[in-house]
Structure formats: structure tokens, C-alpha cells
Amino acid sequence: MAKAAFVFPGQGAQYVGMAKGLCASLPAAKSLFDQAREILGYDLLDVCVNGPAEKLNSTVISQPAIYVASMAALEQLRTQEPDAEKDVVAAAGLSLGEYTALAFAGAFSFAEGLRLVQKRGEAMQAAADATPSGMVAVLGLDKEKVEELCKQARVAGTVEIANMLCPGNIVVSGDKAGCAKVEELAPSLGAMKTIALSVAGAFHTDIMKPADQKLADALAKVDLRPARLPVWSNVDAKPHTEPSEVRDLLVRQVLTPVRWEETMRNLLAEGVNRFYEIGPGRVLAGLLKRVDRKMECRNIQA
């Protein structure tokens, strides 16, 4: 029996030029960007298509951009494969992508989701501006070794595990001094390499306070509806449909590690045998291959 899951990318998947061809060829995709212009008050499609990269990569713009581009890619899938959704038993999204997954599942409308993502981006940017910080991918170490790395690096500053993406790919977040110490110490613990990520701040740690409270205030004004299919949370790697649970988890997600590898393993254990990565980039397909190299993942590009 076919069991499919739709997965949606997070911040970092954006690139200048995304959605250009999609909006030129698919009116439903262009309509979403037209709605976004009215909601956001600026031409998001123009930034996606023409950049500059520095503007598109800013947290306040990249989060709405990925959300809208992913929803536009979903419209493309619906046009190309009208039956693709009939086998879908679950949805998930990496960090920001969880909002796209919830919009797909009907927990809120496209417009409601975009307003939430806009508030989330603004709140996280403000928190990042208040504390110069960043994120570093550590490749080639297991979780226990990365925890030890963080422990040693805390002599210089704050640093915590932020994303558990796949075997051998764990991202840490911290202040600038903590991140620099991680990069310095990682080789001595056996890391293959470290990569400083192009993000505004230490996402998924307490450095993001008070972004969580600002997001809680925004969520309190949205009438969340029961999701029509389970959406797997980054916080606990479990499926949820109830509005009260979803609201709480979205607030907690800002400060807690993303458990993506565990989410993928749990979906596989539930019998999911086909994945669709819907939105810009191919990051999620690559992560899935590190969990199960034989698993099919169809990319629907923005």
C-alpha cells in the first residue's frame, strides 16, 4: 500500500531566481505571490526573482519567501499530479517548513500562515539583532560527541545543539564566541568539517527569547483548526492535529532543537514509503538519503 509524506523546506533553501518560471507558467502560483504582496506590503516575488541575495537571505524576508514559494510548488504538484495527495498520510516541515506543512493540512489558511511567518521572522530577527550569534554545522560526529564539543566550547560562550538533521550532520547554535570555539575545537574531537551557516542568529536556543512570546501573542489571535492529517512536530518528532497542541509546539519550536532525523525515522516506522520534498532546494531529500538511502523522494521545485 502506498503511504506518502509531504515535507517542506526551512530557512536556507532560498535562492535568487526561485519561483520565476513557476509564476510565469502557473496562474495559481502567481496568485499566491499576488496575495503575499497585499499582505506583506512589498513585492515578494520581485525579491525572490531578482534579489539581491543579501535582501532575500535576511530572516524577515527569507521566511515568507520560502513559505510562499513552497505553497506555490504545491500548486504545481496539484497540476502535474492531481492524484498525488490521495496517498498522503502525514506532513512535516523543517523548522519554518512546519508552517507550510500546517497550511497544507488545513490548520490555518495560506494568508493566516503567511502573517504568522511574517511575525515569526520579525521576532527572530529582533532577537538575533539583540545578541550577535550564529549557527555552525558539525559534520562527522554523533550526538554524544557534539554534546561534548558544546560542553568544551562553553568556556568561550553560549552554544547548544539546535538541529539534529541526519547521521553525522548536527547543527549547533550560540553566540559568536561560542560558535568560534566550536569551529576551533571540532577537529580535535574527530569532526570531518564545520560549516558556519548564513543565518542571522542562534535559532532554536534560548538566545531567541523573547521571539517565542511574540509568536505566542500572534498565534493567540489565529483560530487554528484541527489538521486534516497528522503534522509531525520538530519539537517532539510526533504527529499532531489538535489546535491546542500545535499552538504550544510552534511556540516551543523557536527555542528547542529540531529533531528532524528522528521525525524521518518515525515516519518510516509508520510505513511511509514515498516522500515529496515540496519547495525550493533539495536539502531534505539529501538528509533522507542519509537516513535511508533507498527511500524515494520526489522533488517539486519552486
C-alpha positions as CSV (number, residue, x, y, z in Angstrom):
1,M,0.0,0.0,0.0
2,A,1.4,3.4,-0.9
3,K,1.9,5.8,2.0
4,A,3.3,9.2,1.2
5,A,4.5,12.1,3.2
6,F,4.8,15.7,2.1
7,V,7.9,17.5,3.6
8,F,8.6,21.2,3.3
9,P,12.0,23.0,3.5
10,G,13.1,25.6,6.0
11,Q,15.2,28.7,6.1
12,G,18.4,28.4,4.0
13,A,16.7,26.8,1.0
14,Q,16.0,30.2,-0.7
15,Y,17.9,31.3,-3.8
16,V,17.7,34.3,-6.1
17,G,15.6,33.3,-9.1
18,M,13.3,30.9,-7.3
19,A,9.6,30.8,-8.4
20,K,10.4,32.8,-11.6
21,G,9.5,30.0,-14.0
22,L,6.7,28.7,-11.8
23,C,4.9,32.0,-11.6
24,A,5.3,32.6,-15.4
25,S,3.7,29.3,-16.2
26,L,1.2,28.7,-13.5
27,P,-1.5,31.3,-12.6
28,A,-2.3,29.6,-9.2
29,A,1.3,30.1,-8.2
30,K,1.4,33.7,-9.3
31,S,-1.9,34.3,-7.4
32,L,-0.2,33.3,-4.1
33,F,2.6,35.8,-4.7
34,D,-0.1,38.5,-5.5
35,Q,-1.8,37.7,-2.2
36,A,1.6,37.9,-0.5
37,R,2.2,41.4,-1.9
38,E,-1.1,42.6,-0.4
39,I,-0.4,41.0,3.0
40,L,3.3,41.9,3.4
41,G,3.2,45.3,1.7
42,Y,6.1,44.7,-0.7
43,D,6.7,42.7,-3.9
44,L,8.0,39.4,-2.5
45,L,8.1,37.8,-6.0
46,D,10.5,40.6,-7.2
47,V,12.9,39.9,-4.3
48,C,12.7,36.1,-5.0
49,V,13.4,36.5,-8.7
50,N,15.8,39.4,-8.7
51,G,17.3,39.6,-5.2
52,P,19.7,40.9,-4.2
53,A,20.8,37.8,-2.2
54,E,21.5,39.9,0.9
55,K,17.9,41.0,1.0
56,L,16.4,37.6,0.2
57,N,18.6,35.9,2.8
58,S,17.5,38.2,5.6
59,T,15.3,36.4,8.2
60,V,12.4,38.8,7.8
61,I,12.2,38.1,4.0
62,S,13.5,34.6,3.6
63,Q,10.9,33.1,5.9
64,P,7.9,34.5,4.0
65,A,9.7,33.8,0.7
66,I,10.2,30.1,1.4
67,Y,6.7,29.7,2.8
68,V,5.0,31.2,-0.3
69,A,7.4,29.5,-2.8
70,S,6.7,26.2,-1.2
71,M,2.9,26.7,-1.3
72,A,3.4,27.7,-5.0
73,A,5.3,24.5,-5.6
74,L,2.4,22.6,-4.0
75,E,0.1,24.1,-6.6
76,Q,2.4,22.9,-9.3
77,L,2.3,19.3,-7.9
78,R,-1.5,19.5,-7.9
79,T,-1.5,20.5,-11.5
80,Q,1.1,17.9,-12.6
81,E,-0.1,15.0,-10.4
82,P,-3.7,15.5,-9.4
83,D,-3.8,12.2,-7.6
84,A,-0.5,12.7,-5.6
85,E,-2.3,13.8,-2.4
86,K,-4.6,10.7,-2.2
87,D,-1.8,8.6,-0.7
88,V,-0.5,11.3,1.7
89,V,-0.8,10.2,5.4
90,A,1.5,12.8,7.0
91,A,3.2,16.1,6.6
92,A,6.3,17.7,8.2
93,G,8.5,20.7,7.7
94,L,12.0,21.6,8.8
95,S,11.7,24.5,11.3
96,L,9.9,27.2,9.2
97,G,8.6,24.4,6.9
98,E,6.3,23.2,9.7
99,Y,4.1,26.2,9.0
100,T,3.9,25.2,5.3
101,A,3.0,21.7,6.4
102,L,0.3,23.0,8.7
103,A,-1.1,25.2,5.9
104,F,-1.2,22.2,3.6
105,A,-3.0,20.2,6.3
106,G,-5.6,23.0,6.8
107,A,-4.7,24.1,10.3
108,F,-4.8,27.6,9.0
109,S,-5.3,29.4,5.7
110,F,-2.5,30.4,3.4
111,A,-3.0,34.1,4.4
112,E,-3.1,33.3,8.1
113,G,0.1,31.2,7.8
114,L,1.9,34.0,5.9
115,R,1.0,36.5,8.6
116,L,2.3,34.1,11.3
117,V,5.5,33.5,9.3
118,Q,6.0,37.3,8.9
119,K,5.7,37.8,12.7
120,R,8.0,34.9,13.3
121,G,10.7,36.2,11.0
122,E,10.4,39.7,12.5
123,A,10.6,38.4,16.1
124,M,13.6,36.1,15.4
125,Q,15.4,38.9,13.5
126,A,14.9,41.2,16.5
127,A,16.3,38.5,18.9
128,A,19.2,37.9,16.6
129,D,20.0,41.7,16.5
130,A,19.9,41.9,20.3
131,T,22.6,39.1,20.6
132,P,25.2,38.7,17.9
133,S,25.1,34.9,17.3
134,G,25.0,32.2,14.7
135,M,24.9,28.5,13.7
136,V,27.5,26.0,12.8
137,A,27.0,22.6,11.1
138,V,29.2,19.9,12.6
139,L,29.8,17.0,10.2
140,G,31.0,13.5,11.0
141,L,30.2,13.4,14.7
142,D,27.4,11.6,16.6
143,K,25.1,13.5,19.1
144,E,27.2,12.5,22.1
145,K,30.4,13.8,20.6
146,V,28.7,17.1,19.6
147,E,27.3,17.5,23.1
148,E,30.9,17.1,24.4
149,L,32.1,19.6,21.8
150,C,29.5,22.1,23.0
151,K,30.4,21.5,26.7
152,Q,34.1,22.2,25.9
153,A,33.2,25.3,23.8
154,R,31.2,26.9,26.6
155,V,34.5,28.1,28.2
156,A,34.2,30.8,25.5
157,G,30.5,31.4,25.2
158,T,27.0,30.0,24.9
159,V,26.4,27.1,22.5
160,E,23.8,24.4,22.2
161,I,22.6,21.7,19.8
162,A,20.0,23.2,17.5
163,N,19.3,20.8,14.7
164,M,19.7,17.0,14.6
165,L,19.3,16.6,10.8
166,C,20.7,13.2,9.9
167,P,23.5,10.8,10.9
168,G,26.7,12.9,11.0
169,N,25.1,16.2,10.4
170,I,24.2,18.2,13.6
171,V,23.9,22.0,13.8
172,V,24.8,24.0,16.9
173,S,23.7,27.5,17.8
174,G,25.4,30.0,20.0
175,D,26.8,33.4,20.5
176,K,29.7,34.4,18.2
177,A,32.4,33.4,20.7
178,G,30.8,30.0,21.4
179,C,30.4,29.3,17.6
180,A,34.1,30.3,17.0
181,K,35.2,27.9,19.8
182,V,33.2,25.1,18.3
183,E,34.9,25.6,14.9
184,E,38.3,25.7,16.7
185,L,37.8,22.5,18.8
186,A,35.8,20.3,16.4
187,P,38.8,18.7,14.6
188,S,40.3,17.5,17.9
189,L,37.1,15.6,18.6
190,G,37.1,14.0,15.1
191,A,34.8,16.1,13.1
192,M,35.2,15.9,9.3
193,K,34.5,19.6,9.0
194,T,32.4,22.5,10.2
195,I,30.4,25.0,8.2
196,A,29.3,28.4,9.5
197,L,25.7,28.9,8.3
198,S,24.5,32.1,6.6
199,V,21.8,32.8,9.2
200,A,21.1,35.9,11.3
201,G,21.3,34.2,14.7
202,A,21.2,31.3,17.1
203,F,17.9,29.7,16.1
204,H,16.3,27.0,18.3
205,T,18.1,28.1,21.5
206,D,17.2,30.5,24.4
207,I,19.1,33.2,22.6
208,M,15.9,33.6,20.6
209,K,13.9,34.9,23.5
210,P,11.6,36.9,23.5
211,A,10.7,35.8,20.0
212,D,8.7,32.9,21.5
213,Q,6.4,35.2,23.4
214,K,5.9,37.5,20.4
215,L,5.0,34.4,18.4
216,A,2.7,33.2,21.2
217,D,0.8,36.5,21.0
218,A,0.4,36.2,17.3
219,L,-0.8,32.6,17.5
220,A,-3.3,33.5,20.2
221,K,-5.1,35.7,17.6
222,V,-5.4,32.9,15.0
223,D,-8.3,30.5,15.1
224,L,-6.3,27.3,14.5
225,R,-8.4,24.4,13.1
226,P,-7.8,20.6,13.5
227,A,-5.4,19.5,10.9
228,R,-6.9,17.1,8.4
229,L,-3.9,14.8,8.6
230,P,-1.1,14.5,11.1
231,V,1.7,17.1,11.0
232,W,4.9,15.9,12.7
233,S,6.4,18.4,15.1
234,N,10.1,19.4,15.2
235,V,9.9,19.6,19.0
236,D,8.9,16.0,19.8
237,A,9.1,14.2,16.5
238,K,5.5,13.1,16.9
239,P,2.3,13.6,14.9
240,H,-0.3,16.2,16.0
241,T,-3.6,17.5,14.7
242,E,-5.2,19.3,17.7
243,P,-5.0,23.1,17.7
244,S,-4.0,23.5,21.3
245,E,-1.1,21.1,20.9
246,V,0.0,22.7,17.6
247,R,-0.1,26.2,19.1
248,D,2.1,25.2,22.1
249,L,4.6,23.3,19.9
250,L,5.0,26.2,17.5
251,V,5.9,28.5,20.3
252,R,8.3,25.9,21.9
253,Q,9.9,25.3,18.5
254,V,11.6,28.7,18.4
255,L,13.8,27.7,21.4
256,T,14.2,24.0,21.2
257,P,16.2,21.7,18.9
258,V,14.8,20.4,15.6
259,R,14.6,16.6,15.8
260,W,14.5,16.0,12.0
261,E,16.3,12.7,11.8
262,E,14.1,11.2,14.5
263,T,11.0,12.5,12.6
264,M,12.1,10.8,9.4
265,R,12.8,7.6,11.2
266,N,9.4,7.7,12.9
267,L,7.7,8.3,9.6
268,L,9.5,5.3,8.1
269,A,8.5,3.2,11.1
270,E,4.9,4.2,10.4
271,G,5.2,2.7,6.9
272,V,5.7,5.8,4.8
273,N,7.3,4.6,1.6
274,R,7.3,7.7,-0.6
275,F,8.3,11.3,0.1
276,Y,7.7,14.5,-1.8
277,E,10.0,17.5,-1.0
278,I,7.9,20.5,-1.9
279,G,9.6,23.9,-2.2
280,P,13.0,25.4,-3.1
281,G,16.2,23.3,-2.9
282,R,16.9,19.6,-2.4
283,V,18.2,19.6,1.2
284,L,15.5,17.4,2.7
285,A,16.0,14.7,0.0
286,G,19.7,14.6,0.8
287,L,19.0,14.3,4.6
288,L,16.5,11.5,3.9
289,K,19.1,9.6,1.9
290,R,21.4,9.7,4.9
291,V,18.7,8.0,7.0
292,D,17.6,5.5,4.3
293,R,19.5,5.6,1.0
294,K,16.9,3.5,-0.8
295,M,13.9,5.7,0.1
296,E,12.2,7.5,-2.8
297,C,11.9,11.3,-2.5
298,R,10.4,13.3,-5.4
299,N,11.4,17.0,-5.6
300,I,8.8,19.6,-6.5
301,Q,10.9,22.7,-7.1
302,A,9.8,26.2,-6.6
